[in-house]
Amino acid sequence: MHDPELAVEIEHTRENTRYLAGFSLPEQVHVTHDIGAALKEASIVVGAMPCANAREIYSAAAGHALDGTIVVSATKGLEPATHLRISEVIGQCIQSSISARIAVLSGPSFAQEVAQGGPTAVVIASLDTHLAAQLQEEFAAPSFRLYTNDDLLGVELAGGMKNVIAIAAGASQGLGLGSNALAALITRGLAEMSRLAGALGARPETLSGLAGLGDLVLTCTGALSRNRKVGIELGKGRALREILSGMHSVAEGIGTAAALLKLARESKIEMPIAEQVDLILRGQKTPADAIREIMERPLRRE
């Protein structure tokens, strides 16, 4: 853990009251602030940190990880400063020093429901199909089902893009616009995601699967969604700074919106919903005006 005092507390109490209250850690799980101790003799490393912290943490890990270590990224989003996918960040930080093998874990999965043992289906993606199959077996549990996918690009892009659309969906609900508007935002949001992902080389079926449509629906409608929560509060008229001051966890869509738009402009892809979300986050447009502009765009074929 990043916070040494919190690491000591959780190791002693066996509960992460700040981020996942009400669930006891298994006896074989230990908590430490020492990254070297955490990585010692590890054959599989799972990274579940915010996008903005990924480079720092993986760079620190590079001096301790073993040659041939499997690195599984569970981070959903793009690095804000470089607009890189997290697998690319891992490659720059770790693969230059060791021959790490990289995979991505994504899909519709709130941590609290996974901890409760609720049925969950996710995607494990890697360019190495044998590695994906190995991890599928390693992580499978009676209530945790994994599907393999070799479209690493599509899975990572979907995981980042859906958070931005979820902010728009939340803003719509905060404005009290109802189910029609929510359904429209989810559907047109998926169209935006699919256009950009396709332009960058991802497969269309990835966007219609668990990492795309599945995670988009969950994040836009689920009460546990941090990005949706931010959008709802923005829709109610609260300032972004005020909203963030009361949150312990990170809403990745906030940092991903600008990076996503840069990729879209480079690929000459229209993303009107993401563009309006970015303007809202920058304080340059109110949610009501943003939704109105989306609805008043020139009429066109679906």
N, C-alpha and C positions, 0 to 999 in steps of 0.2 A: 504494500500500500504506500501511497505517496506521503500520507501523514503518519509520522512515527508514533505519536501518542495514540492515534486511532488504531494503529496496528496492534499495539500492546493491549489496548482495551478490548478489541475484538478477539484476540488470541485468548484473553483471560475469560471474557464473558461468553464466548462462542456465539455471539450474535452481532450482526452489523445493523445497529439500531438507526444509524444515519441514512443508509441507503436501502436496506432490505429488512426492516424490523419484523419480528415475529417468527423468524426462521433460524433454527439452530444449525450451526455448521457441523458436518460429519466429523467424527473423531479423527479421521485420517487427513483432514484439511488443516493446514497451519498458515498463520498470517505473519508476514514479516515486512519490514521496511528496507531490508537488505536485498537488492536485486540479484546479487551474486549468490546468496543463499537460496533464493527462490528458483534460480535457474540451474543450480548444481545438479548434474546428472539427469537433467530433464530431457526426455526424448521428444515430447510434444509441449509446445508453449502456446497458450491461448492469450492473445492480446485483446483486451476489452476496454481500452482507454478512449477518451475523446479525441477527435481528429486533430485538434490543435496541439495535443501533447504527444502524438504518436512518434514524431521524428526524434524528440528528446529521449523518450523511453526506449525506443528500439536502438538508438545510438548507444545508450548506456548498456543495453543488453548485449550488444555486439561483442563486448569484451569478455563476456561470461558464457554465452551460448556455446554448445558443443558442435563440432563439425557434423553435419548431417541432421541437425535438429529440424523437426517439423514445426513451422510457425503458422498458426491458425488465427487470422484476423477476424474479430467479431465487431469491429468498428464500422459504423455505417456513415459514410460521408466522404468528402474530398478535403485534402489538406488546404486550409484557407489561403496560405501564402503562395503555394505553388500550383494549386488546382490539380494536384496528382491524386490518383487513387491510392488507398493505403497499402495495397500490395506493391505498388511502385515505390512507395516510401520505404517499406521493409526491404525491398531489393537494393535500394541505395544505401541503407544503413547497415544491413547485415550481410547480404550476399557478397559484398566486396571483401568481407573478412572470413566468412565461412560459407560452406555450400548448403545453406538452409533451403528447405523445400517449403513452398508457400501454398496455403489454402485460405479460403474465405468461408465463414459461417454466417448465413443471413437467412432472412425469412420472417414471417409473422410470429413474433415471440416476445411477449412482455415477461421480464425477469420474474416478476411476482407470481405469475401464473405457472411458469416453469418450476419455480421453487415449491409451489403448492402441489405439483404433480399433475397439473392439468394437461390433457392431450395436446401435443404441439407437434407441428410438422415444419421442418426447415430444410435449407439447402446447404450442402457442403460442396464448394466449387474449387476446382484446381485444373490447371493445364495438364497436370499429370493425373490421368484417369485412375491409375493404380493407387496413387496416394489418396484420391478422393474416396475410393472404395475401402481403403484401409481405415480412414477416419470415420466413414459411415459405420463400420463395425465397432470401432473404438467408442464412439459417442452414443450409440443406439441404446435406448432403454424402453421399458414397456409403454411409457407415456411420452416418449421423445423419439419421433420418427424422422430420419434424414433421407433426402433424395440427393443423388450426385448430379453434378453438372460440370462440364468442361468450359462453359462460357464465363470465364472469370470476369471479363470486362463487363458483360451484361449484368451479372449478379451484383458487382460493386456499384455500377452506375445506378441501378435500380434502388439499392439501399440508401444512396445519397439523395437521389431525386425525390423519393416519396416523402421525405421529411419536409421539403420545401412546399409541396402540394398540401401536406397536412396542416401547415400554418394557415394557408388560404382557407382550407375547409373549416378550421377552428374559427377563423375570423368571420366566416359566413354564419356559423352557429352563434358566435358572440353578438352578431348583429340581429339575430332572431329571424334569419331568412328562411328557415324551414328545410324540409327534406328534399324538395325539388332542387333547390340550389346546391345542397350537399351532393346529391347524386350527379348533378351536372359537373361540379368541380372534380369529383373523383374520376368521372369518365373522360372529361377533357384533359385532366391532369395526366391520366394514363396515356392519352394520345401524345401529349408533349414529351413524356418520358420515352415513349416508343420511337418518336421521330429522332430525338437526339441520340439515343442508344444505337439505333439503326445506322445513323450517319457516321457514328464512331466505330462501327464494325460489330456490334453485338447482334445476337440472334433474336428475331421477333418473339419466338416462343418463350424465351427467358422472361420477357416483360409481361407475358400473360400467365406466368407461373407464380410460385410461392414468393420468390424474391421480388417480383414486380407487383402484380395485381394483389396477391395475398397480403403482402406487407403494406401496400398502399391502403387497402380497405381497413386493415387493423389500425394503422396510424391515424387515419382520417376519422375514424368512428369510435375507437376505444377510449374509455375513460382514463386509462393509465398512460395515454400518449402525452409525452412532454411537449412535443411540437404542436399538437392540437390544443393543449392547454394554453400555450403562449398565444396562439391565434385567437382563441376565445377571449382572452383578456385584452388583446389588442382590439378586437371587435367591440368590446365594452367601453373602449376609450382610454384604457390605461396606457401609460408610457412604457416602452420596452425596458428602460433602465429600472423602473419600479418593479416590473414583473420579474426580471432576472434577479433582483436583490432578494426576493423571497424564495428562490429555487436553489436546492442543493445540487441537483443533477443538471446535465447539459442537454439543451435542445439543439441537436446538430444542424437542423435546418437553417438556423440563424447564421451560422458560419459558412454554410454550403451554398446559399442562394447566389452570392456574388460570383463564386467560383463556377457554379453551374451556368450562369449567364455568359461568362467569358467563353466557356467551351461552346455554348450555343452560337454565339456571335462568330467564333472562329469557323464553325461548321455551317454558318448561314442558315441556322434553324430557328424558327419562331417559337418562343416559349412565353406567350402572353401572361399566363398565370404566374409563372416564376418571376417574370419581370415586375408584375404588380406587387408580389410579395417583397421583392427586393426594395422597391420604393417605399413600402410601408415600414420595413425594418429600418430604412435610412431616415424615416420621419419626413419624407418628401410627399407623402400622400396618405390620406385617411383610408381606413378599410372600406368605408362606405363608397368613397369616390373610386377606389380601386375595383371593387366589385361592379360598380356601374360602368366603368370603362371596359371591363371584360365583356359585359352583356351588350354594350353598344358598338362592339367591333363590327366591321363590314360583314354582311351576311355571306355565307359561303357553303360549299358542299361539305358534308361530313368527311 
